[in-house]
Each structure stands twice: as C-alpha cells, then as structure tokens.
Amino acid sequence: MGEGHLVRRKNRGKLFYYVLYQVLWLLLLPFSLLVLLVRITLHPSYRFGVAQRFGLYPRGFFSRLQGKRVFWIHAVSVGEVISSGLLIQSLREKYPDAAIVFSTVTPTGQAAARRRLQGIDLFFYFPFDLVWVTRSIVRRISPTLFIFFETEVWPNCLLALSEKDVPAIMLNGRISLRSFRRYRVVRFFLRHVLSMVVLFLMQTDGDVERIIEMGAPPDRVVRTGNMKYDQAVSVRIGSRAGDRGAMNEEIRAELGLRKGEIFMIAGSTHEGEEKVILEAYEAIAGSVSSPVLLIAPRHLERVSRVEELITVEGYRCIRKTRMDDSRIRLGTEKLEIILLDTLGELDRYYPVADLIFVGGSLVPVGGHNVLEVAACHKPVFFGPHMANFQEIADQLERSGGGISVRDGKSLGEKMAWLMRHPEEYEKKGESAYLVVRNNLGAVGRNLDQISKWVDRVNQEKGV
C-alpha cells in the first residue's frame, strides 16, 4: 500500500470525524439555545455577549487590531483568568507593540477578566464552536498566536486557526482523572483535533502522560509547571511588610473585627457546604472564643439562599455590602456571620483570617484554588473532593500545611485544636507557604516557550 494512499485514507478519516462533529453540533444546537434562554431568564447577566457568541459584533469592533501583531488568549474559569495575569503582564513587557485580546465563556469570567487584567486591548465572548462562526472570528481577529488555558479544546476553532496557519498553544494544561476518563471515549477523534495544537505546556508529569495518551504528539508536549503558584504570591511579594501590616489592619477595620478576635473564612462554597460549615462553626465556638465567620458563596446568585439558611439555623447574619461606615457590629447575643456578596474581594481577606476553609471540596465539585491561602503563610482546610487541584492538595497534605476533613465535625475539631496550639499553627502555615515557594517559575518557563513560537512566526512572515 503506497504512502499517498495512506495519507488519503487518514485525511478521509479526519474529514469523517469533523463532519460527524458538525452534525452533532447542529442536532444539539436547539437544546443549547434552550439552555441559554433558561440562563438568561434566571440570570440576566447572560444577556450580555449573546450576539458575540454567534459572531455578531458592532461595526468597527476589531478595527483597533488592524495592522498589529495580535495575541488571542482564551480562558474559562475565574481561576484561569486570574492565573493569566502575570503572563499577560510579561507578554506586554516583551512585546509592547502587540495587541492582546482576551475571550471568556461566562459573564462571571468576563467580569473577572475586565476587573483583574491589565494591558488587554479587547475583551469579548468566545463564540459557539460552529464552523462558520469560528472561521469568521479568526478572519476578523487575524491572530498571530492563539493561547488557550487548561483543556479548552474546541475542534472547529482549532480547525479555523489551522486553516490560517495560526499556531495554537495549550497553556497551563491540566487533565484531571475524571476528565481523562471522558476524553478517552472520543480519543479516536481527539488525536485529530490535538494534531492542530503546536505546543502543550502542561502542569504536571501526570498531565503530560494523559495528554499524550489522548493523542497529542509527544514531541510537542512540555512540562512547565502550574502558573497558579506564581500568581498566588505575586501580590504578597509586590508589597513591603509594613504596607501589608497597615493594609491588614485596614481590612480588619473594614470588616468590623475587634483586636484579637478570631476570624474564620469559608471561601468559594457550594450548595450543601454552608450547613456543614455552620456545624463546624458552632463546634469551634464551643471550644475556643467565638470567631467571626465570613462565608463567601462561589456563585453570587446563591447569596439569598445562603442568607436564608443562616437565619433558619438561628444565626445572625449581615451582608458585606450592608455593613455601613460606622462599623456597626452584629449583636453579641448570637454567633456572628458575615456573608460576602461581592466578587473579587475574597483574596483580600485571606491574609487577615485565622482559620480558612476552601469550598467545592466537601461536595463533588472538584475543589477550588488553595494556593491563595498557602501563599499567605496560613494552614488551609479542604474536603475530600479536590480532583481539580489533586496534586496541589496532596503536596500540601504531605507538607502538613494542608488539612483534609470529611465533614463539619472533623472540620470543627481540627480548627479548634489548631487554635489551642499556636506553635503548630505557625509551623503548618510555613509548611503551606514552602509548597508554593518551591513550585514557582512556571510563568517564566511558559513565556520562554511562547516566545520561541512568536520568533518562528516572525521569521516565516519576514518580520
């Protein structure tokens, strides 16, 4: 059998899978639109960007990009948005004349990007992965490079980029075991899709192995580490100790915390976790002096339900946005709870907290970023469901800086014990910080790899 015949057969197989993908997309499109309609009805913020998802933009929307080298960066979760900050800053410093555009999927991600990221020329919503839409977007943006975070693999988008010879790079790549089991089912198609990615910059050795098994060409896969470590310490390193101390005192005053008062945070909580947190809170209050508890739901649309739960359980509660300038505190006849009903403030409060639990981990969500806590020299508590941050959780546990709990009873007992043993508290806090410090450098390594491709594109275009 000749080589040409094998190539034609391979291309026919690739074409078949893409045609099948298009058909499935069209069949699922009515259901996707129905889901979008429901979300718009329940959460009005989803109305923004609907037109952009279909490739419809105002006249002149992309005009500022004309004649410029364009880096298109795409992220989904708020965590990915935040972790992209240092890399974007580095790209801006290294390529000051380039335009950087940033796309997200959800309104929450879009809001976080606009609030947290500096140096972006254009924000927009990532389009539906319909072939005519993605081709239109790629043509209008005309990117020099496409950088996408973790596992945001969209076949039609990558195909449109490949047709225009635009290199696509997976950044901070991560394949959880749960996702890996799903991806293996469609591995026969994924290997064609992954062949259009020029570089896979992965977080861990396990991620390297899994992406290769999924079909990524081994010579394009590099382990560069996790940028979330770099991002976690960037703010802390960027300010002097005296400034941080004054800032911490200001934040405590903002929350109405009295001198010496224990402050407990339950961050990024999900449905089913708040009730468990309240059980732990009551156990702590019965063992050591009553702490002030701040609960920060992961999704703000749940704030009213969480507030109702707190009240039904017999606690006094006040929303953060309703704490007036006179710092009027809650009454002392009941335990005191602050409900955080704003976005983007949680990482400001971690440095002043004594006890911190990170949510999404007592229920099977997969956990949230615990590095922001560890970077503050604080022990970090989390539940057994940490699939999204499993390697980080394992490192923290081995170091002693991470404390895994099963339920409210064990959370309350372990937190109370730590408050009664300040030497152990300090030791665990430093151990947590060392895990972060020992894993720094991913941003620099990723920038080096990206720069090689930028230089390669420049050479091919004669720039």
Order of alpha helices (4+ residues) and beta strands (2+ residues): alpha-alpha-beta-alpha-alpha-beta-alpha-beta-alpha-beta-alpha-beta-alpha-alpha-beta-alpha-beta-alpha-alpha-beta-alpha-beta-alpha-beta-beta-alpha-beta-alpha-beta-alpha-beta-alpha-alpha-alpha
